[in-house]
Amino acid sequence: MKEIAEAFLDTQVKNAVVTMPAYLNDSQRQAIKDAGSIAGLNILRIIARPTAAAITYGLDKVVLVVKFKKYISSNARAIRRLRTACERAKCALSASSRTSIKIDSLFEDAKIDKSQINEIVLVGGSTRIPKIQRMISRFFNGKELNKSINPDEAAAYGAAVQAAISEKTQNILLLDVTSLSLGIVSRILLRIYEGESTRTGDNNLLRNFEFFCIKPAPKGVPKIELPLILMKKVSAVDKATGRSNKITITNDKGRLSKKEIERIASETEKYHAERKKIAQKMQARMIWNTMRITYVIWFKKSTTWLENNQEAKKDEYEREQKLLKEITD
């Protein structure tokens, strides 16, 4: 993609804004940044695709972004709910030839009603399917879908706008939210988790946070205030004593170190140079072969003409000679 962009823009590309699925966790986001660094790009920002789509449409309303064909295999809770619904559908099909599956948890989690949705925008080529569009519109009581932008390009448009914002060429402020909630196990050893499950073991552990300044008290009496600042900083304050402690979350679990990223980037650059030499060699060979074939064709054509035109006039010979000279020059 970097090479395609450079070829289209006719300039070197150094910075990039990347879109990602909204459900990616902190480690997966960092893996995307690492991949960008290896490719020689400075990742200005990573934004969720639904957010990018909302930027594309220029909406500051309550928006439902329809992203069809979502993979849920990594979400145990979603798989369990889907399996339960499928089992119910199978039982219903024992007595009927048709049934439907309804898993409507979106509005329960968002704490909003269908009537509060101002716009419905489409993202992804699969949302062009008329059946899907009719189902969505019917679910929202016949509300018209926003089709003003190509669904295949919606997220990319939003990323381009965000890049313009980052380079201060557009006056738009974007405040994205954490894609996954943060939570803790409230003990002396505080553990910062990322995820949506009510069971801590099902979430992603970001960092252990030891807090030693708690005033001695019976179990359940100490109160600790823990503001979480967008997956960056966590501070703990004992409300009884006013003592505090803070950490910055830099979760390195499952990630590449800076040295590893630099090594891979160096190797990638080396291989890129080698690939470039091979490509130049192949291009030169292709040009030579094209010229060779052209010469062979024209020499055969000239030989055939000469054999068939033994009684040709002088100006005809000169014309053929001129054509042959143009080819060889």
N, C-alpha and C positions, 0 to 999 in steps of 0.2 A: 504493500500500500504506500509505503514511503517513496519508493521508486516511481510508482504511478503518479503520485501527487507532484513529485519533482519534475517529471516529464511534462505533466499538464501545465504546471505553473512556470516552468522554465527557470526555476531557482531552487536553492537548497532549502530543504525543510528541516528545521531544528526543533520546533515546539509542536505539541499536539494536545488536543482535548479528546478524551476517550469516553465513549458511552459503554455502559455495562448493564446487565440485568439487575433489577432492583434488589433481588434476593441474595446477592453475593455478600459474603462476610468479609471481615477485616483482612484476613490472610489472603483471600482470593483477590481483593482489591490491590493488595501490595504486590501480588504475583503479576498483575497487569502492569503495574508501574515498573517492576523489574524487567518485564519483557520489553517495555518501551525503552528503558535505558540500554538494554542489550542491542536494540535496533538503532541506537544512536539518537533517540528522541528524548526531549525534555517534556515529561507529562505535566502540563500546566494544571490540569484538573481531570478528575474522573467523575462523571455524573450518571445518574440512573437514566435509563432510556425513557421511562415515562416522564421524567422531569425534562429531558431533552425535547420530547414531543410537545410538552406544554409550552416550552420556550418557542418552538417552531411556530405554533399557532398563535403566539403572542397573547396567551390567555392569563388573566389574573383572577379567574373565577374558580369555582369548585368543578374540577374536571375529572371525568372518568377516562383513563387511557386504556383502550382495549388492545392488549398484546396477546394474540392468539398463539397456540402451540407452545405453551410453557412446559418445561421439563420439571417434574416434581419428584423424581426418583431419589433425590438426596434429602427430601423432607419427609421424615418418618411420620410426622403427624398428619400431613396431607395425604400420604399413601394410606394410612389407617382409615381416615375419614372417607376416602374414595372407595376403599375396599368394602367398608360397611354399607355405603350407598349402593354399590354394585350387587352385594349380597341381597339387599332388599329388592332391587330391581329383578334379580334372578327369581326370587320367590314370587314376585308379582307376575312374571312371565309364565309361571306355571298355570295360571288361570286366565291369562290374557295374551294376545299376540303383540301388544304394544304397551310400553310404559315409558316413563321419563325419570331422570335423575336430577334432583335439585340440591345443590350444596351452596347455599347463600350465606356465607359468613362474612363477605366483604363489608356490608353495611353495619353488621354487629361490631366488627373490629373498628371501623371508622367512626362509629357512633353518629351516622347520618342516615337520612331517609332518601329514597329514590327521587323524591320531588326536589331535593336540594341540589341535584346534579344540574349544573348550568349547560355544560357542553360534553359531548361524547366524541372523542377523537380516535382515529384508527392508526395503528402502528403495525408494520409488518405486512408482507404481501398476502398472507393467508386471510387477512381481514377483508380482502376484496370479494371473497366468496359470498354471493348473494344470500345464501341460506343463513350464514353467520350474521350478516348485517340485519336480516329480517328478525332473527332471534333476539339480537341485542335491542333493536328498536321496539319489538313487542314487549320485552321485559321492562322497558322504561316507558310503557304506556304509549307507544307510537312516537316517541321523541325522534326528531330527525338527527341523523348522524352528520358530523362535520367531515366532509370529504374534499375540502379545498386544497389539500396537499397530498402528494403521492405517498401512500403508507410506507413504501419501501425506503423513502428518503427522509421521512419525518425526523428520525433520531439524528441522522447526519446533519440535517439543517440546524437542529438545535445545538449540536456540538459546534458547528461553525459560528453560530451566534455567541455561544459561550466563549469561544476563542477570541472573538472580537471584543467581548466584554473584558477578558483577561488582558488584552493588549490595549485596553482603554480607547477603543474606537467606537464603542456604543455605550450609552448611558443607561444601562440596565443593571439592577441589583438582583442577584440570585442567591437565596439562602436555602440550600438543600438541607434535607433532614437525614438523620441516620437511618439506613435501610433496615437495620435490626436494632431492637431495643437493648439497653444495657441494664444489668441487674447485679445484685450482690448477695452473698451469704453473710448475714450480719453476725460476725464473731470478732474476736481479737485479731485473727487472721482473716482479713477481708479479701474476698476473691471477686474480681471484676469479670463479669460474663457478658457475652454478646449473643443474642438470639431471642426467639419468640416463645420458646417452650416454657411451661410453668415448672418443669423439672430442670433443675440446674445441670444435671448430668447430660442432658440432651443439647445443651448450648455450648458455645465455644469459649473456653477460658482464655482471657486476654492477659491477666497479670494478677499475681498475689500481692497483697498490700498489707503489710504488718503495721498495726497501730498500737503503740505501747502506752499511750498517755491517757488511758481511760481510768476514770476515778473508780476505785474499788466499790462494788455494789452487788447485791444479789442478782441472780440470773434474770435478764429481761428488764432490769431497771435502767442501765446506762443507755443514753440516747446519743446517737451519732448522726450528724448531718452530712450527707454525701452528695453534693452537686456534681453532675456528670456533664462535662463540656464537650459535646460533639466528638467523642471518641479520641480526645487528645489528653485532657488533664482531669485528674480526679483528686479532690481534696476531702479530708475527713476532719470534722470538728466535733469535739466532745462538748455537748451543750451544757454540761454541768461545770466543767473547768475552763472552757474556752480554748483549750489547747487544740492545736491543729497539726496536720501533716498532709503532704501532697505528693503526688507522683505524676509523671507524664507517661502515658501508655505507648510503648514502642514494642509491639508484639513481634518477636523474631521467630516464633515457632513456625517451622515449615517454610521459611523464607530464605532467600539467598542473601549472603553477607555482601557488604560493599565491595570487598576484595574479589569475591566470586563474580559479581556483576561486571566489574572492571575486566576480569580475565575473559569472561565470555564475550564481552563487547569487543575486546582486543582480537580474540580469535575470529569473531564474526567479521570484523573489519579486514583481517588478513584473508579470510576465505572470500570476502567480497571482492578484494583486489584480484585474487586468483581467478574468480569467476569472470571478472571483467576482462582479464587478459584472454581467457578462453573464448569469451563471447566475441572479442575483437578479432581473434584468430579465425573463428568460424565465419565471421562476417567477411573477412578478407578472402577466405577460401570460397565463399559463396559468390562474391563479386567476380573472382577469377574464373570460376566455373561457368558463370553466366556469360562472361566475355568469350570464353572458349567455345561454348555452344553457339553463340552468335556468329563467331568467325567460321566455324565448321559449316553452319547453315548457309552463310553467304558464299563461301568458297564452292560448296556443292552447287549452289544456284548459279554462280558465275561459270563454273565448268560446264554445267548443262546448257547454259545459254550459248557458250562458245561453240559447243559441239553441234548445236542446232542452228547456228547462224554463221556458217562458214563464208557466206557471201554478203555479210553485213557491210554497211557503209562505214566510212571513217568516223563520222560524227557519232554513230551508234557505239563504236568501240570506245571512243573518248568518253561518252556518257557512262558506260559500264565501268570504265577505268576510274572515273570520278566517284561513282557510288562506292566502289571497292576501297578507294583511298579514304573516303569519309569514315568507313567502318574501321579501318586499321588505325586511323589517327585518333 
